[in-house]
């Protein structure tokens, strides 16, 4: 009989293998408390690109909201 699925917050999440260099760069800016506009300027991309990247980070890190991305990354050992 298969074991029940894990209920730990990190179950099934493989952030290090799925995060790109640009993901990590955006994550570091986000962790520094920078705004979307400031991240866009630092990364030489549009604010829409930053918003998309943050949404993807939410998905990859299983963080339901933007303000949970950095704590989740820290909990998973990404930051």
N, CA, C and O atoms as a Maestro MAE file, in Angstrom:
{
 s_m_m2io_version
 :::
 2.0.0
}

f_m_ct {
 s_m_title
 :::
 protein
 m_atom[316] {
  # First column is atom index #
  i_m_mmod_type
  r_m_x_coord
  r_m_y_coord
  r_m_z_coord
  i_m_residue_number
  s_m_chain_name
  s_m_pdb_residue_name
  s_m_pdb_atom_name
  i_m_atomic_number
  :::
  1 25 0.840 -1.174 0.000 1 A "UNK " " N  " 7
  2 3 0.000 0.000 0.000 1 A "UNK " " CA " 6
  3 2 0.887 1.239 0.000 1 A "UNK " " C  " 6
  4 15 1.802 1.318 0.819 1 A "UNK " " O  " 8
  5 25 0.655 2.221 -0.891 2 A "UNK " " N  " 7
  6 3 1.502 3.405 -0.936 2 A "UNK " " CA " 6
  7 2 1.327 4.266 0.304 2 A "UNK " " C  " 6
  8 15 0.261 4.322 0.917 2 A "UNK " " O  " 8
  9 25 2.419 4.932 0.643 3 A "UNK " " N  " 7
  10 3 2.349 5.809 1.814 3 A "UNK " " CA " 6
  11 2 1.549 7.054 1.473 3 A "UNK " " C  " 6
  12 15 1.494 7.458 0.311 3 A "UNK " " O  " 8
  13 25 0.926 7.666 2.474 4 A "UNK " " N  " 7
  14 3 0.149 8.875 2.215 4 A "UNK " " CA " 6
  15 2 1.059 10.020 1.798 4 A "UNK " " C  " 6
  16 15 2.232 10.045 2.170 4 A "UNK " " O  " 8
  17 25 0.540 10.956 1.041 5 A "UNK " " N  " 7
  18 3 1.370 12.077 0.616 5 A "UNK " " CA " 6
  19 2 1.835 12.889 1.811 5 A "UNK " " C  " 6
  20 15 1.132 13.012 2.814 5 A "UNK " " O  " 8
  21 25 3.005 13.426 1.686 6 A "UNK " " N  " 7
  22 3 3.569 14.236 2.752 6 A "UNK " " CA " 6
  23 2 2.805 15.546 2.873 6 A "UNK " " C  " 6
  24 15 2.384 16.132 1.875 6 A "UNK " " O  " 8
  25 25 2.634 15.992 4.108 7 A "UNK " " N  " 7
  26 3 1.950 17.264 4.344 7 A "UNK " " CA " 6
  27 2 2.934 18.365 4.686 7 A "UNK " " C  " 6
  28 15 2.531 19.469 5.052 7 A "UNK " " O  " 8
  29 25 4.213 18.077 4.571 8 A "UNK " " N  " 7
  30 3 5.202 19.108 4.860 8 A "UNK " " CA " 6
  31 2 5.161 20.172 3.779 8 A "UNK " " C  " 6
  32 15 4.839 19.877 2.628 8 A "UNK " " O  " 8
  33 25 5.486 21.416 4.140 9 A "UNK " " N  " 7
  34 3 5.391 22.491 3.160 9 A "UNK " " CA " 6
  35 2 6.336 22.350 1.976 9 A "UNK " " C  " 6
  36 15 6.122 22.992 0.947 9 A "UNK " " O  " 8
  37 25 7.359 21.539 2.090 10 A "UNK " " N  " 7
  38 3 8.320 21.392 1.001 10 A "UNK " " CA " 6
  39 2 8.070 20.146 0.170 10 A "UNK " " C  " 6
  40 15 8.856 19.840 -0.727 10 A "UNK " " O  " 8
  41 25 7.012 19.432 0.441 11 A "UNK " " N  " 7
  42 3 6.731 18.201 -0.284 11 A "UNK " " CA " 6
  43 2 6.575 18.461 -1.773 11 A "UNK " " C  " 6
  44 15 5.755 19.281 -2.185 11 A "UNK " " O  " 8
  45 25 7.360 17.763 -2.575 12 A "UNK " " N  " 7
  46 3 7.224 17.844 -4.018 12 A "UNK " " CA " 6
  47 2 7.814 19.086 -4.669 12 A "UNK " " C  " 6
  48 15 7.737 19.231 -5.889 12 A "UNK " " O  " 8
  49 25 8.397 19.976 -3.894 13 A "UNK " " N  " 7
  50 3 8.947 21.214 -4.455 13 A "UNK " " CA " 6
  51 2 10.437 21.023 -4.689 13 A "UNK " " C  " 6
  52 15 11.166 20.600 -3.792 13 A "UNK " " O  " 8
  53 25 10.888 21.340 -5.908 14 A "UNK " " N  " 7
  54 3 12.307 21.246 -6.244 14 A "UNK " " CA " 6
  55 2 12.773 22.591 -6.787 14 A "UNK " " C  " 6
  56 15 13.077 22.706 -7.974 14 A "UNK " " O  " 8
  57 25 12.833 23.607 -5.934 15 A "UNK " " N  " 7
  58 3 13.105 24.946 -6.424 15 A "UNK " " CA " 6
  59 2 14.484 25.137 -7.020 15 A "UNK " " C  " 6
  60 15 14.613 25.816 -8.039 15 A "UNK " " O  " 8
  61 25 15.515 24.568 -6.429 16 A "UNK " " N  " 7
  62 3 16.865 24.813 -6.939 16 A "UNK " " CA " 6
  63 2 17.026 24.326 -8.370 16 A "UNK " " C  " 6
  64 15 17.688 24.975 -9.181 16 A "UNK " " O  " 8
  65 25 16.434 23.205 -8.675 17 A "UNK " " N  " 7
  66 3 16.591 22.665 -10.019 17 A "UNK " " CA " 6
  67 2 15.713 23.390 -11.030 17 A "UNK " " C  " 6
  68 15 15.986 23.340 -12.230 17 A "UNK " " O  " 8
  69 25 14.669 24.060 -10.568 18 A "UNK " " N  " 7
  70 3 13.767 24.708 -11.510 18 A "UNK " " CA " 6
  71 2 13.970 26.214 -11.623 18 A "UNK " " C  " 6
  72 15 13.425 26.832 -12.538 18 A "UNK " " O  " 8
  73 25 14.739 26.824 -10.721 19 A "UNK " " N  " 7
  74 3 14.962 28.266 -10.789 19 A "UNK " " CA " 6
  75 2 16.118 28.587 -11.726 19 A "UNK " " C  " 6
  76 15 17.192 27.991 -11.650 19 A "UNK " " O  " 8
  77 25 15.869 29.541 -12.607 20 A "UNK " " N  " 7
  78 3 16.915 29.983 -13.533 20 A "UNK " " CA " 6
  79 2 17.766 31.059 -12.865 20 A "UNK " " C  " 6
  80 15 17.448 31.536 -11.776 20 A "UNK " " O  " 8
  81 25 18.825 31.419 -13.520 21 A "UNK " " N  " 7
  82 3 19.674 32.502 -13.026 21 A "UNK " " CA " 6
  83 2 18.901 33.811 -12.903 21 A "UNK " " C  " 6
  84 15 19.081 34.555 -11.939 21 A "UNK " " O  " 8
  85 25 18.045 34.088 -13.875 22 A "UNK " " N  " 7
  86 3 17.230 35.308 -13.827 22 A "UNK " " CA " 6
  87 2 16.193 35.227 -12.708 22 A "UNK " " C  " 6
  88 15 15.874 36.239 -12.085 22 A "UNK " " O  " 8
  89 25 15.667 34.032 -12.451 23 A "UNK " " N  " 7
  90 3 14.754 33.851 -11.319 23 A "UNK " " CA " 6
  91 2 15.471 34.214 -10.022 23 A "UNK " " C  " 6
  92 15 14.937 34.954 -9.195 23 A "UNK " " O  " 8
  93 25 16.671 33.695 -9.852 24 A "UNK " " N  " 7
  94 3 17.435 33.953 -8.640 24 A "UNK " " CA " 6
  95 2 17.789 35.429 -8.515 24 A "UNK " " C  " 6
  96 15 17.775 35.982 -7.416 24 A "UNK " " O  " 8
  97 25 18.105 36.062 -9.631 25 A "UNK " " N  " 7
  98 3 18.407 37.495 -9.614 25 A "UNK " " CA " 6
  99 2 17.185 38.288 -9.156 25 A "UNK " " C  " 6
  100 15 17.298 39.163 -8.298 25 A "UNK " " O  " 8
  101 25 16.031 37.987 -9.717 26 A "UNK " " N  " 7
  102 3 14.796 38.666 -9.324 26 A "UNK " " CA " 6
  103 2 14.476 38.380 -7.859 26 A "UNK " " C  " 6
  104 15 14.037 39.270 -7.131 26 A "UNK " " O  " 8
  105 25 14.693 37.165 -7.437 27 A "UNK " " N  " 7
  106 3 14.436 36.777 -6.056 27 A "UNK " " CA " 6
  107 2 15.325 37.564 -5.092 27 A "UNK " " C  " 6
  108 15 14.858 38.005 -4.042 27 A "UNK " " O  " 8
  109 25 16.582 37.742 -5.434 28 A "UNK " " N  " 7
  110 3 17.486 38.527 -4.583 28 A "UNK " " CA " 6
  111 2 17.021 39.979 -4.492 28 A "UNK " " C  " 6
  112 15 17.060 40.578 -3.417 28 A "UNK " " O  " 8
  113 25 16.584 40.545 -5.613 29 A "UNK " " N  " 7
  114 3 16.060 41.913 -5.593 29 A "UNK " " CA " 6
  115 2 14.801 41.993 -4.733 29 A "UNK " " C  " 6
  116 15 14.625 42.934 -3.959 29 A "UNK " " O  " 8
  117 25 13.942 41.012 -4.877 30 A "UNK " " N  " 7
  118 3 12.705 40.963 -4.101 30 A "UNK " " CA " 6
  119 2 13.028 40.856 -2.607 30 A "UNK " " C  " 6
  120 15 12.398 41.513 -1.778 30 A "UNK " " O  " 8
  121 25 14.004 40.033 -2.280 31 A "UNK " " N  " 7
  122 3 14.413 39.855 -0.885 31 A "UNK " " CA " 6
  123 2 15.002 41.140 -0.304 31 A "UNK " " C  " 6
  124 15 14.932 41.373 0.903 31 A "UNK " " O  " 8
  125 25 15.581 41.968 -1.169 32 A "UNK " " N  " 7
  126 3 16.146 43.247 -0.728 32 A "UNK " " CA " 6
  127 2 15.062 44.307 -0.556 32 A "UNK " " C  " 6
  128 15 15.352 45.439 -0.168 32 A "UNK " " O  " 8
  129 25 13.813 43.939 -0.846 33 A "UNK " " N  " 7
  130 3 12.709 44.860 -0.646 33 A "UNK " " CA " 6
  131 2 12.471 45.834 -1.783 33 A "UNK " " C  " 6
  132 15 11.782 46.839 -1.611 33 A "UNK " " O  " 8
  133 25 13.036 45.542 -2.940 34 A "UNK " " N  " 7
  134 3 12.880 46.451 -4.074 34 A "UNK " " CA " 6
  135 2 11.493 46.339 -4.697 34 A "UNK " " C  " 6
  136 15 10.870 45.277 -4.676 34 A "UNK " " O  " 8
  137 25 11.034 47.427 -5.236 35 A "UNK " " N  " 7
  138 3 9.735 47.467 -5.917 35 A "UNK " " CA " 6
  139 2 9.848 46.808 -7.287 35 A "UNK " " C  " 6
  140 15 10.944 46.526 -7.773 35 A "UNK " " O  " 8
  141 25 8.702 46.572 -7.891 36 A "UNK " " N  " 7
  142 3 8.670 46.010 -9.237 36 A "UNK " " CA " 6
  143 2 9.436 46.900 -10.209 36 A "UNK " " C  " 6
  144 15 10.207 46.409 -11.033 36 A "UNK " " O  " 8
  145 25 9.220 48.215 -10.109 37 A "UNK " " N  " 7
  146 3 9.907 49.151 -11.003 37 A "UNK " " CA " 6
  147 2 11.416 49.127 -10.784 37 A "UNK " " C  " 6
  148 15 12.183 49.169 -11.747 37 A "UNK " " O  " 8
  149 25 11.843 49.061 -9.540 38 A "UNK " " N  " 7
  150 3 13.282 49.038 -9.242 38 A "UNK " " CA " 6
  151 2 13.917 47.733 -9.738 38 A "UNK " " C  " 6
  152 15 15.034 47.739 -10.256 38 A "UNK " " O  " 8
  153 25 13.206 46.628 -9.577 39 A "UNK " " N  " 7
  154 3 13.714 45.346 -10.073 39 A "UNK " " CA " 6
  155 2 13.826 45.399 -11.597 39 A "UNK " " C  " 6
  156 15 14.818 44.947 -12.169 39 A "UNK " " O  " 8
  157 25 12.806 45.953 -12.247 40 A "UNK " " N  " 7
  158 3 12.819 46.071 -13.710 40 A "UNK " " CA " 6
  159 2 14.007 46.888 -14.178 40 A "UNK " " C  " 6
  160 15 14.687 46.511 -15.132 40 A "UNK " " O  " 8
  161 25 14.260 48.001 -13.514 41 A "UNK " " N  " 7
  162 3 15.386 48.857 -13.896 41 A "UNK " " CA " 6
  163 2 16.715 48.133 -13.687 41 A "UNK " " C  " 6
  164 15 17.602 48.206 -14.537 41 A "UNK " " O  " 8
  165 25 16.853 47.446 -12.577 42 A "UNK " " N  " 7
  166 3 18.102 46.737 -12.273 42 A "UNK " " CA " 6
  167 2 18.362 45.582 -13.238 42 A "UNK " " C  " 6
  168 15 19.510 45.264 -13.547 42 A "UNK " " O  " 8
  169 25 17.276 44.958 -13.710 43 A "UNK " " N  " 7
  170 3 17.422 43.809 -14.598 43 A "UNK " " CA " 6
  171 2 17.286 44.190 -16.076 43 A "UNK " " C  " 6
  172 15 17.389 43.333 -16.955 43 A "UNK " " O  " 8
  173 25 17.056 45.469 -16.342 44 A "UNK " " N  " 7
  174 3 16.888 45.971 -17.711 44 A "UNK " " CA " 6
  175 2 15.764 45.255 -18.466 44 A "UNK " " C  " 6
  176 15 15.924 44.837 -19.613 44 A "UNK " " O  " 8
  177 25 14.627 45.128 -17.784 45 A "UNK " " N  " 7
  178 3 13.435 44.533 -18.377 45 A "UNK " " CA " 6
  179 2 12.236 45.405 -18.030 45 A "UNK " " C  " 6
  180 15 12.360 46.361 -17.264 45 A "UNK " " O  " 8
  181 25 11.083 45.081 -18.589 46 A "UNK " " N  " 7
  182 3 9.877 45.854 -18.291 46 A "UNK " " CA " 6
  183 2 9.276 45.421 -16.955 46 A "UNK " " C  " 6
  184 15 9.587 44.352 -16.431 46 A "UNK " " O  " 8
  185 25 8.411 46.275 -16.423 47 A "UNK " " N  " 7
  186 3 7.727 45.918 -15.179 47 A "UNK " " CA " 6
  187 2 6.815 44.710 -15.399 47 A "UNK " " C  " 6
  188 15 6.631 43.896 -14.494 47 A "UNK " " O  " 8
  189 25 6.247 44.595 -16.597 48 A "UNK " " N  " 7
  190 3 5.412 43.420 -16.887 48 A "UNK " " CA " 6
  191 2 6.230 42.136 -16.839 48 A "UNK " " C  " 6
  192 15 5.749 41.104 -16.372 48 A "UNK " " O  " 8
  193 25 7.466 42.202 -17.323 49 A "UNK " " N  " 7
  194 3 8.347 41.028 -17.273 49 A "UNK " " CA " 6
  195 2 8.637 40.654 -15.832 49 A "UNK " " C  " 6
  196 15 8.656 39.473 -15.487 49 A "UNK " " O  " 8
  197 25 8.862 41.647 -14.991 50 A "UNK " " N  " 7
  198 3 9.123 41.377 -13.570 50 A "UNK " " CA " 6
  199 2 7.894 40.752 -12.920 50 A "UNK " " C  " 6
  200 15 8.013 39.783 -12.169 50 A "UNK " " O  " 8
  201 25 6.729 41.292 -13.199 51 A "UNK " " N  " 7
  202 3 5.495 40.725 -12.631 51 A "UNK " " CA " 6
  203 2 5.333 39.264 -13.054 51 A "UNK " " C  " 6
  204 15 4.979 38.411 -12.240 51 A "UNK " " O  " 8
  205 25 5.591 38.986 -14.321 52 A "UNK " " N  " 7
  206 3 5.500 37.612 -14.820 52 A "UNK " " CA " 6
  207 2 6.503 36.718 -14.107 52 A "UNK " " C  " 6
  208 15 6.171 35.602 -13.705 52 A "UNK " " O  " 8
  209 25 7.727 37.206 -13.951 53 A "UNK " " N  " 7
  210 3 8.757 36.406 -13.288 53 A "UNK " " CA " 6
  211 2 8.370 36.123 -11.847 53 A "UNK " " C  " 6
  212 15 8.573 35.010 -11.363 53 A "UNK " " O  " 8
  213 25 7.819 37.104 -11.156 54 A "UNK " " N  " 7
  214 3 7.407 36.915 -9.763 54 A "UNK " " CA " 6
  215 2 6.259 35.905 -9.687 54 A "UNK " " C  " 6
  216 15 6.225 35.074 -8.779 54 A "UNK " " O  " 8
  217 25 5.336 35.971 -10.622 55 A "UNK " " N  " 7
  218 3 4.252 34.979 -10.656 55 A "UNK " " CA " 6
  219 2 4.820 33.581 -10.871 55 A "UNK " " C  " 6
  220 15 4.349 32.618 -10.266 55 A "UNK " " O  " 8
  221 25 5.811 33.470 -11.716 56 A "UNK " " N  " 7
  222 3 6.438 32.162 -11.945 56 A "UNK " " CA " 6
  223 2 7.182 31.686 -10.709 56 A "UNK " " C  " 6
  224 15 7.183 30.495 -10.396 56 A "UNK " " O  " 8
  225 25 7.821 32.628 -10.000 57 A "UNK " " N  " 7
  226 3 8.482 32.276 -8.745 57 A "UNK " " CA " 6
  227 2 7.456 31.760 -7.735 57 A "UNK " " C  " 6
  228 15 7.707 30.787 -7.024 57 A "UNK " " O  " 8
  229 25 6.311 32.416 -7.682 58 A "UNK " " N  " 7
  230 3 5.247 31.956 -6.793 58 A "UNK " " CA " 6
  231 2 4.880 30.513 -7.112 58 A "UNK " " C  " 6
  232 15 4.728 29.683 -6.215 58 A "UNK " " O  " 8
  233 25 4.743 30.231 -8.393 59 A "UNK " " N  " 7
  234 3 4.385 28.885 -8.817 59 A "UNK " " CA " 6
  235 2 5.494 27.886 -8.495 59 A "UNK " " C  " 6
  236 15 5.230 26.817 -7.945 59 A "UNK " " O  " 8
  237 25 6.715 28.229 -8.834 60 A "UNK " " N  " 7
  238 3 7.839 27.316 -8.628 60 A "UNK " " CA " 6
  239 2 8.105 27.053 -7.149 60 A "UNK " " C  " 6
  240 15 8.532 25.962 -6.772 60 A "UNK " " O  " 8
  241 25 7.851 28.057 -6.316 61 A "UNK " " N  " 7
  242 3 8.121 27.916 -4.885 61 A "UNK " " CA " 6
  243 2 6.869 27.546 -4.093 61 A "UNK " " C  " 6
  244 15 6.917 27.401 -2.872 61 A "UNK " " O  " 8
  245 25 5.760 27.396 -4.795 62 A "UNK " " N  " 7
  246 3 4.489 27.079 -4.152 62 A "UNK " " CA " 6
  247 2 4.139 28.133 -3.100 62 A "UNK " " C  " 6
  248 15 3.753 27.812 -1.976 62 A "UNK " " O  " 8
  249 25 4.283 29.383 -3.492 63 A "UNK " " N  " 7
  250 3 3.954 30.522 -2.622 63 A "UNK " " CA " 6
  251 2 2.688 31.178 -3.173 63 A "UNK " " C  " 6
  252 15 2.702 31.678 -4.298 63 A "UNK " " O  " 8
  253 25 1.603 31.187 -2.414 64 A "UNK " " N  " 7
  254 3 0.342 31.705 -2.937 64 A "UNK " " CA " 6
  255 2 0.308 33.206 -3.205 64 A "UNK " " C  " 6
  256 15 -0.541 33.672 -3.964 64 A "UNK " " O  " 8
  257 25 1.206 33.964 -2.605 65 A "UNK " " N  " 7
  258 3 1.194 35.417 -2.792 65 A "UNK " " CA " 6
  259 2 2.617 35.950 -2.900 65 A "UNK " " C  " 6
  260 15 3.569 35.322 -2.437 65 A "UNK " " O  " 8
  261 25 2.744 37.126 -3.522 66 A "UNK " " N  " 7
  262 3 4.053 37.751 -3.721 66 A "UNK " " CA " 6
  263 2 4.804 37.904 -2.409 66 A "UNK " " C  " 6
  264 15 6.004 37.635 -2.345 66 A "UNK " " O  " 8
  265 25 4.107 38.337 -1.359 67 A "UNK " " N  " 7
  266 3 4.787 38.573 -0.091 67 A "UNK " " CA " 6
  267 2 5.221 37.291 0.609 67 A "UNK " " C  " 6
  268 15 5.871 37.349 1.653 67 A "UNK " " O  " 8
  269 25 4.874 36.145 0.055 68 A "UNK " " N  " 7
  270 3 5.293 34.868 0.615 68 A "UNK " " CA " 6
  271 2 6.433 34.222 -0.160 68 A "UNK " " C  " 6
  272 15 6.941 33.176 0.244 68 A "UNK " " O  " 8
  273 25 6.836 34.828 -1.260 69 A "UNK " " N  " 7
  274 3 7.904 34.254 -2.091 69 A "UNK " " CA " 6
  275 2 9.228 34.205 -1.334 69 A "UNK " " C  " 6
  276 15 9.881 33.162 -1.296 69 A "UNK " " O  " 8
  277 25 9.623 35.312 -0.738 70 A "UNK " " N  " 7
  278 3 10.924 35.366 -0.051 70 A "UNK " " CA " 6
  279 2 10.944 34.454 1.177 70 A "UNK " " C  " 6
  280 15 11.891 33.682 1.327 70 A "UNK " " O  " 8
  281 25 9.939 34.508 2.064 71 A "UNK " " N  " 7
  282 3 9.972 33.560 3.204 71 A "UNK " " CA " 6
  283 2 9.979 32.108 2.756 71 A "UNK " " C  " 6
  284 15 10.634 31.266 3.370 71 A "UNK " " O  " 8
  285 25 9.250 31.816 1.685 72 A "UNK " " N  " 7
  286 3 9.207 30.437 1.175 72 A "UNK " " CA " 6
  287 2 10.582 30.035 0.633 72 A "UNK " " C  " 6
  288 15 11.050 28.923 0.876 72 A "UNK " " O  " 8
  289 25 11.220 30.943 -0.097 73 A "UNK " " N  " 7
  290 3 12.555 30.658 -0.635 73 A "UNK " " CA " 6
  291 2 13.552 30.412 0.497 73 A "UNK " " C  " 6
  292 15 14.401 29.525 0.412 73 A "UNK " " O  " 8
  293 25 13.435 31.204 1.544 74 A "UNK " " N  " 7
  294 3 14.329 31.003 2.709 74 A "UNK " " CA " 6
  295 2 14.049 29.669 3.376 74 A "UNK " " C  " 6
  296 15 14.979 28.956 3.754 74 A "UNK " " O  " 8
  297 25 12.770 29.322 3.524 75 A "UNK " " N  " 7
  298 3 12.419 28.052 4.161 75 A "UNK " " CA " 6
  299 2 12.932 26.864 3.366 75 A "UNK " " C  " 6
  300 15 13.265 25.824 3.935 75 A "UNK " " O  " 8
  301 25 12.996 27.020 2.042 76 A "UNK " " N  " 7
  302 3 13.475 25.937 1.171 76 A "UNK " " CA " 6
  303 2 14.995 25.954 0.988 76 A "UNK " " C  " 6
  304 15 15.554 25.082 0.323 76 A "UNK " " O  " 8
  305 25 15.660 26.950 1.581 77 A "UNK " " N  " 7
  306 3 17.113 27.036 1.473 77 A "UNK " " CA " 6
  307 2 17.608 27.621 0.169 77 A "UNK " " C  " 6
  308 15 18.778 27.451 -0.174 77 A "UNK " " O  " 8
  309 25 16.745 28.308 -0.570 78 A "UNK " " N  " 7
  310 3 17.138 28.918 -1.832 78 A "UNK " " CA " 6
  311 2 17.875 30.229 -1.573 78 A "UNK " " C  " 6
  312 15 18.819 30.571 -2.285 78 A "UNK " " O  " 8
  313 25 17.442 30.953 -0.560 79 A "UNK " " N  " 7
  314 3 18.106 32.218 -0.186 79 A "UNK " " CA " 6
  315 2 18.931 32.008 1.060 79 A "UNK " " C  " 6
  316 15 19.569 32.944 1.543 79 A "UNK " " O  " 8
  :::
 }
 m_bond[315] {
  # First column is bond index #
  i_m_from
  i_m_to
  i_m_order
  :::
  1 1 2 1
  2 2 3 1
  3 3 4 2
  4 3 5 1
  5 5 6 1
  6 6 7 1
  7 7 8 2
  8 7 9 1
  9 9 10 1
  10 10 11 1
  11 11 12 2
  12 11 13 1
  13 13 14 1
  14 14 15 1
  15 15 16 2
  16 15 17 1
  17 17 18 1
  18 18 19 1
  19 19 20 2
  20 19 21 1
  21 21 22 1
  22 22 23 1
  23 23 24 2
  24 23 25 1
  25 25 26 1
  26 26 27 1
  27 27 28 2
  28 27 29 1
  29 29 30 1
  30 30 31 1
  31 31 32 2
  32 31 33 1
  33 33 34 1
  34 34 35 1
  35 35 36 2
  36 35 37 1
  37 37 38 1
  38 38 39 1
  39 39 40 2
  40 39 41 1
  41 41 42 1
  42 42 43 1
  43 43 44 2
  44 43 45 1
  45 45 46 1
  46 46 47 1
  47 47 48 2
  48 47 49 1
  49 49 50 1
  50 50 51 1
  51 51 52 2
  52 51 53 1
  53 53 54 1
  54 54 55 1
  55 55 56 2
  56 55 57 1
  57 57 58 1
  58 58 59 1
  59 59 60 2
  60 59 61 1
  61 61 62 1
  62 62 63 1
  63 63 64 2
  64 63 65 1
  65 65 66 1
  66 66 67 1
  67 67 68 2
  68 67 69 1
  69 69 70 1
  70 70 71 1
  71 71 72 2
  72 71 73 1
  73 73 74 1
  74 74 75 1
  75 75 76 2
  76 75 77 1
  77 77 78 1
  78 78 79 1
  79 79 80 2
  80 79 81 1
  81 81 82 1
  82 82 83 1
  83 83 84 2
  84 83 85 1
  85 85 86 1
  86 86 87 1
  87 87 88 2
  88 87 89 1
  89 89 90 1
  90 90 91 1
  91 91 92 2
  92 91 93 1
  93 93 94 1
  94 94 95 1
  95 95 96 2
  96 95 97 1
  97 97 98 1
  98 98 99 1
  99 99 100 2
  100 99 101 1
  101 101 102 1
  102 102 103 1
  103 103 104 2
  104 103 105 1
  105 105 106 1
  106 106 107 1
  107 107 108 2
  108 107 109 1
  109 109 110 1
  110 110 111 1
  111 111 112 2
  112 111 113 1
  113 113 114 1
  114 114 115 1
  115 115 116 2
  116 115 117 1
  117 117 118 1
  118 118 119 1
  119 119 120 2
  120 119 121 1
  121 121 122 1
  122 122 123 1
  123 123 124 2
  124 123 125 1
  125 125 126 1
  126 126 127 1
  127 127 128 2
  128 127 129 1
  129 129 130 1
  130 130 131 1
  131 131 132 2
  132 131 133 1
  133 133 134 1
  134 134 135 1
  135 135 136 2
  136 135 137 1
  137 137 138 1
  138 138 139 1
  139 139 140 2
  140 139 141 1
  141 141 142 1
  142 142 143 1
  143 143 144 2
  144 143 145 1
  145 145 146 1
  146 146 147 1
  147 147 148 2
  148 147 149 1
  149 149 150 1
  150 150 151 1
  151 151 152 2
  152 151 153 1
  153 153 154 1
  154 154 155 1
  155 155 156 2
  156 155 157 1
  157 157 158 1
  158 158 159 1
  159 159 160 2
  160 159 161 1
  161 161 162 1
  162 162 163 1
  163 163 164 2
  164 163 165 1
  165 165 166 1
  166 166 167 1
  167 167 168 2
  168 167 169 1
  169 169 170 1
  170 170 171 1
  171 171 172 2
  172 171 173 1
  173 173 174 1
  174 174 175 1
  175 175 176 2
  176 175 177 1
  177 177 178 1
  178 178 179 1
  179 179 180 2
  180 179 181 1
  181 181 182 1
  182 182 183 1
  183 183 184 2
  184 183 185 1
  185 185 186 1
  186 186 187 1
  187 187 188 2
  188 187 189 1
  189 189 190 1
  190 190 191 1
  191 191 192 2
  192 191 193 1
  193 193 194 1
  194 194 195 1
  195 195 196 2
  196 195 197 1
  197 197 198 1
  198 198 199 1
  199 199 200 2
  200 199 201 1
  201 201 202 1
  202 202 203 1
  203 203 204 2
  204 203 205 1
  205 205 206 1
  206 206 207 1
  207 207 208 2
  208 207 209 1
  209 209 210 1
  210 210 211 1
  211 211 212 2
  212 211 213 1
  213 213 214 1
  214 214 215 1
  215 215 216 2
  216 215 217 1
  217 217 218 1
  218 218 219 1
  219 219 220 2
  220 219 221 1
  221 221 222 1
  222 222 223 1
  223 223 224 2
  224 223 225 1
  225 225 226 1
  226 226 227 1
  227 227 228 2
  228 227 229 1
  229 229 230 1
  230 230 231 1
  231 231 232 2
  232 231 233 1
  233 233 234 1
  234 234 235 1
  235 235 236 2
  236 235 237 1
  237 237 238 1
  238 238 239 1
  239 239 240 2
  240 239 241 1
  241 241 242 1
  242 242 243 1
  243 243 244 2
  244 243 245 1
  245 245 246 1
  246 246 247 1
  247 247 248 2
  248 247 249 1
  249 249 250 1
  250 250 251 1
  251 251 252 2
  252 251 253 1
  253 253 254 1
  254 254 255 1
  255 255 256 2
  256 255 257 1
  257 257 258 1
  258 258 259 1
  259 259 260 2
  260 259 261 1
  261 261 262 1
  262 262 263 1
  263 263 264 2
  264 263 265 1
  265 265 266 1
  266 266 267 1
  267 267 268 2
  268 267 269 1
  269 269 270 1
  270 270 271 1
  271 271 272 2
  272 271 273 1
  273 273 274 1
  274 274 275 1
  275 275 276 2
  276 275 277 1
  277 277 278 1
  278 278 279 1
  279 279 280 2
  280 279 281 1
  281 281 282 1
  282 282 283 1
  283 283 284 2
  284 283 285 1
  285 285 286 1
  286 286 287 1
  287 287 288 2
  288 287 289 1
  289 289 290 1
  290 290 291 1
  291 291 292 2
  292 291 293 1
  293 293 294 1
  294 294 295 1
  295 295 296 2
  296 295 297 1
  297 297 298 1
  298 298 299 1
  299 299 300 2
  300 299 301 1
  301 301 302 1
  302 302 303 1
  303 303 304 2
  304 303 305 1
  305 305 306 1
  306 306 307 1
  307 307 308 2
  308 307 309 1
  309 309 310 1
  310 310 311 1
  311 311 312 2
  312 311 313 1
  313 313 314 1
  314 314 315 1
  315 315 316 2
  :::
 }
}
